[in-house]
């Protein structure tokens, strides 16, 4: 099977920064924010998936 590549805006992969006052990530990209492996490992619900080309 041939490798497939997809182009996305770098801002969608951004780490963002933790706001200590609100305990929330500020400026985190939607693709980065959808990462759920840590939650799956802890038996917690997964995060909202991101959209690419109009699909989840």
N, C-alpha and C positions, 0 to 999 in steps of 0.2 A: 504494500500500500504506500503510495506517495505521501510525503509530508504536506500538510496544508498550513498556510500562514494567513493570519488575519491581522489587519492593521487597526489599531485603536488609538484614540487620543491619549497621550501620556498622562494627562490630568486624571483620567479614569483609573490609573494605577497608583495614584499618589497615596503616600502613607498618612498625610495629614499631621496634626499635632494635637496632643492631649490638652484640653482646657481643664486645669485642676479645679477651678471654681465650680464648673458644672459637671465634671467627671465625664465629658464627652469628647469624641474626636471631632476636630474642626478641620475642614478642607480635605477630608478623606475621599478618594475616588470611589465611585459606585462598584467597580469590579473588586477593588481591594476590600471594601466594606462587606461584600457578600461571602468572604472566606468563612467556612464553617467547620473545618476539620477539628478545631479546638472544642467546639460545642458538641460535635458528634461524639468525640472521645469522652466527654463529661456527661453524656446522656441528656443533653439539653436540646431544645428545638433549634433547627437550622435558621440562619439569617436569610433575609429576602434575597432572591437571585437577581442578577443584573440582566439588562436587555442588550442584545446585540442584533443589529439588522432588524429591529422590530419584534424580536422573539426573546423569550426568557432563556 
